Amino acid sequence: MATLMCTSSACSQESLVKLWETDSILKVPESVLYYPGGKALFVSNIDGKPGEKDLKGSIARVSVDGKKVEQQWAINLSAPKGMGIFKNTLYVADLDQIVAIDLNSGKVSKRYPVEGAVFLNDVTVDRAGAVFVSDSRTGKVHRLQNGQVSTYLENQMGVNGLLAAGDDLYLLAKGKLWKADKSKSLTKIAEGMDESTDGIEQKSDKSFVVSCWNGVIYHVSADGGVKELLDTRPQKVSSADIGFDPRNNIIYVPTFFGNKVVAYQLK
């Protein structure tokens, strides 16, 4: 892969310092979601094959220091991946449906089938409560709004990571970061990252942290400058759909087949 140059002064100062890691007791963790309201992390555990409907999957609840793991906080999922929260509900992408889980009980409250879905992947929720979910296999982004599922964007093959911010929707697809405005007009923000781009989070300065399943994490400045922060490809350690604590600038990395979550301080 070509060397990526970052001309932004903000981008050039970013670095990661490892804080802690859980024991290897999680079960193929694909995504981490930081939940400030409950001072916890939610971790989606595939616990099987990423594309198989086997009802072996679960959501773990993990303390923010990684010391306490409630392995099966929510169950009866197949291959859960991305997650998002609105009010008292956790929304989870689960192959061909969006699953709503009550935050108080961990019980599934509703399942929303997504017609034609094959491999639902990441989830984000906008400020009005609309839930967006990507389908990496069909190249579509779907929206759940007022109990109804519709197709929001099409022809985005390989789309994975999603982030709703203000009136915009950011999406990752095959090493590129795009912005879709409220009229669904697409603008390319950055490119040249590892093609397994997976998770996306935004810092308070409007820059981004992007993870790649193959084991790379990048900082992307608001003007599109890209800097590599972490590369665990030589160790074959994945960095799937990251979680982020924006107040303390802590990134939580699920290692997929490594069966653990690793926390890093972003400096």
NORFENPE-V79870 format. One line per field, one symbol per residue. psi: psi as a letter, one per 30 degrees, with the letter a starting at -180 (. if undefined). A space follows every 50 residues. Layout:
# NORFENPE-V79870
psi=???
This chain:
# NORFENPE-V79870
psi=klkkkkfkeeeffklkkkellllifliikekkkkjeeghlkkkkjehbkf gkjfgfllklkklfggfkjjeiekahldikclllkkcgkkkkkidglkkk kkfefgkkflkjkjkfkeikdlklklffgkkkkkjfefglklkjkhgkkl kellhikgkckkjkjbgljkkkjhgkklkkafggkkkkellglkfgkdlk lklfggllkklkefgkklkjlfggkkkkekjgeefhklibjllkjfeghk kkjkgcffhlkkkkkj.
